[in-house]
Amino acid sequence: MPDNIADKVALLLIDVQKGLTDPALGRRNNADAEVNMALLLAGWRRSGLPVIHIRHCSVEAGSKLRPDLPGNDYQDEVRPLPGEKEFTKTVNSAFIGTGLEEYLRRSSISKLVIVGLSTEHCVSASTRMASDLGFDVTLVADATAAFARSGYDGRQYAAEDIHRVNLVSLDKEFCAVRTTAEVLGALARQQPGGLQWTR
């Protein structure tokens, strides 16, 4: 692997949309997730590295992420700039029906740094599939977030617990889990020495 990571590591932002800020979705952990996403996005832009935005365009009647609703729009902190690649999806994985894999192969991008919402849904599904397709994945723990949920067993599960369990299940199997500070540190050095880009 070359010392310079430029044009080799893409930042993949998944479903950072206004509809996922609705209080009706329940309690969420990691209130600074979007702040960290914005820091990473700024770092990628300064370095001239590839940035890819994923937008969920729901086909479910009650979803706030339907294309005709305001909730489908990107959150202001991570709004794409002209020229940044965008893909839309209708299912959890960013690779299904989007052309994302083809774009990555054509662009010779083999490594992804993934951030976005939510940890337990589209972030997890996309991380797993990216790994299965042979991409080296870094998942940024403090630039993702989860929501509290009621389980099949009737128990209530806290957002932080759901977040951590998902990260634990992904780490070293489908990705390397890192922090924003670790990723930005490696980015500043323009080489992977201080950060294990591969699992």
C-alpha positions in Angstrom: 0.0 0.0 0.0 1.5 3.4 -0.9 2.3 5.9 1.8 0.0 8.5 0.3 -3.6 7.6 0.8 -5.0 10.2 -1.6 -7.5 8.7 -4.0 -7.5 5.4 -2.2 -9.8 6.1 0.8 -13.3 7.4 0.3 -15.5 8.9 3.0 -19.0 7.4 2.8 -21.7 9.3 4.5 -24.9 7.3 4.9 -28.4 8.8 5.4 -27.4 12.0 7.2 -30.9 13.4 6.6 -33.3 15.7 8.3 -35.9 13.1 8.8 -33.6 11.2 11.2 -33.6 14.2 13.6 -37.3 13.7 14.4 -37.9 13.3 18.2 -40.6 10.8 17.3 -37.9 8.3 16.5 -37.0 8.1 20.2 -33.9 8.6 22.2 -30.6 8.7 20.4 -27.1 8.4 21.6 -24.0 10.3 20.4 -25.4 13.8 20.2 -22.1 15.0 18.6 -22.2 12.5 15.8 -23.0 15.1 13.1 -20.3 17.4 14.5 -17.8 14.6 14.0 -19.2 13.8 10.6 -18.7 17.4 9.6 -15.1 17.4 10.9 -14.3 14.3 8.8 -16.0 15.8 5.8 -14.0 19.0 6.1 -10.8 16.9 6.4 -11.6 14.9 3.3 -12.4 18.0 1.3 -9.1 19.7 2.4 -7.2 16.6 1.3 -8.9 16.3 -2.0 -10.0 12.7 -1.1 -13.2 11.2 -2.6 -16.5 11.9 -0.8 -19.6 9.9 -1.4 -23.1 10.8 0.0 -25.9 8.2 0.3 -29.5 9.4 0.6 -32.3 7.1 1.6 -35.4 7.6 -0.5 -38.0 5.5 1.3 -40.9 3.8 -0.4 -42.7 3.3 2.9 -45.9 5.4 3.3 -45.2 6.6 6.8 -41.5 7.3 6.4 -40.1 10.9 6.8 -37.4 9.9 4.3 -39.8 9.8 1.3 -38.4 11.8 -1.6 -41.4 14.2 -1.5 -40.9 15.2 2.1 -38.6 17.7 3.8 -37.1 15.0 5.9 -35.5 13.5 2.8 -33.1 16.5 2.6 -29.5 16.3 3.9 -28.7 17.8 7.2 -27.0 21.1 6.8 -23.7 20.0 8.4 -23.0 17.5 5.6 -24.7 18.9 2.6 -22.9 17.8 -0.6 -20.9 20.2 -2.6 -21.1 20.3 -6.4 -19.1 17.5 -7.9 -19.3 15.2 -4.8 -20.7 11.8 -5.7 -24.3 11.0 -4.6 -26.3 7.8 -4.6 -29.9 7.2 -3.6 -31.2 3.9 -2.1 -34.5 2.4 -1.0 -33.2 -0.4 1.2 -30.7 -0.6 4.1 -27.5 -1.4 2.2 -25.9 1.4 0.2 -24.8 -1.2 -2.4 -28.2 -2.5 -3.4 -29.6 -1.0 -6.6 -27.3 2.1 -6.4 -24.3 1.6 -8.7 -22.0 2.3 -5.7 -19.9 -0.8 -6.1 -19.4 -0.1 -9.8 -18.3 3.5 -9.1 -15.8 2.4 -6.4 -14.3 -0.3 -8.7 -14.1 2.1 -11.7 -12.5 4.8 -9.4 -10.0 2.3 -8.0 -11.2 3.0 -4.5 -10.7 -0.1 -2.3 -10.9 1.5 1.2 -13.9 3.2 2.8 -14.4 5.2 6.0 -18.0 5.0 6.9 -20.1 7.4 9.0 -23.8 8.2 9.2 -27.2 7.0 10.5 -28.1 4.8 12.0 -25.6 2.4 13.5 -28.0 -0.5 13.8 -29.6 -0.2 10.4 -28.1 1.2 7.2 -24.6 1.8 8.6 -24.4 -1.8 9.8 -25.9 -3.2 6.6 -23.6 -1.2 4.4 -20.5 -2.0 6.4 -21.2 -5.7 6.3 -21.8 -5.7 2.6 -18.8 -3.5 1.8 -16.6 -6.0 3.7 -18.2 -9.0 2.0 -17.5 -7.3 -1.4 -13.8 -7.1 -0.5 -13.5 -3.4 0.5 -11.4 -2.5 3.5 -13.7 -0.6 5.9 -13.1 1.7 8.8 -16.2 2.6 10.8 -16.1 5.7 12.9 -17.7 5.0 16.3 -18.4 8.6 17.3 -19.6 9.7 13.9 -22.5 7.2 13.9 -25.5 6.9 16.3 -28.3 4.6 17.2 -31.8 4.9 18.5 -33.4 3.3 21.5 -35.7 0.4 20.6 -38.3 -2.0 21.9 -37.1 -5.6 21.2 -38.9 -8.7 20.0 -38.9 -9.8 23.7 -40.7 -6.7 24.8 -37.7 -5.2 26.6 -36.5 -1.7 26.1 -33.0 -1.3 24.8 -31.0 1.9 25.3 -29.6 3.7 22.3 -26.0 3.5 23.7 -26.3 -0.2 24.3 -27.6 -0.8 20.7 -24.8 1.4 19.3 -22.0 -0.4 21.3 -23.3 -4.0 20.6 -23.5 -3.2 16.8 -19.9 -1.8 16.9 -18.6 -4.8 18.8 -20.2 -7.2 16.4 -18.7 -5.4 13.4 -15.2 -4.7 14.7 -12.5 -7.0 13.5 -15.0 -9.1 11.5 -16.3 -6.6 9.0 -14.3 -3.4 9.7 -11.9 -1.6 12.0 -13.8 0.6 14.5 -12.0 3.9 15.1 -12.7 7.4 16.5 -12.9 10.7 14.6 -9.6 11.8 16.2 -7.8 8.6 15.1 -9.0 9.0 11.5 -8.2 12.7 11.3 -4.8 12.0 12.8 -4.0 9.5 10.0 -5.5 11.9 7.4 -3.2 14.7 8.6 -0.2 12.4 8.2 -1.4 11.4 4.7 -0.4 7.8 5.5 -2.0 4.9 7.3 0.9 4.3 9.8 -1.0 5.4 12.9 -4.4 3.9 11.9 -5.1 0.4 10.8 -7.2 0.9 7.7 -7.7 -2.8 7.4 -9.3 -5.1 10.0 
